[in-house]
């Protein structure tokens, strides 16, 4: 089965990716996928259930790659976090995720372009 949501890195640097989506009644963020230059990572393997997927990406130096506006949680190491509020109080970090409209398709690929 092919990926339901893939992130492809078209930049010249390795990027680390986290994703968020609604699962049942909770919002869940997951990370990290390390994606090398000109490579893709399957970050959601099942057919998409939610129209919107949220993506946070940063390079290996900690610089954000995407200009997101939806504040949700991340952690320094691999994580699965339920809920998107009160990140700092719960011991996580705040990050601005980009909202990706998958247009209710079952599969989607997001391409990360190199900075201008």
Secondary structure, 3 states (H helix, E strand, C coil): CCCCEEEEEECCCCEEEEEEEEECCEEEEEEEEEECCCEEEEEECCCCCCCEEEEEEEECCCCECCCCCEEEEECCCCEEEECCCCCCCCCCEEEEEEEEECCCCCCEEEEEECCC
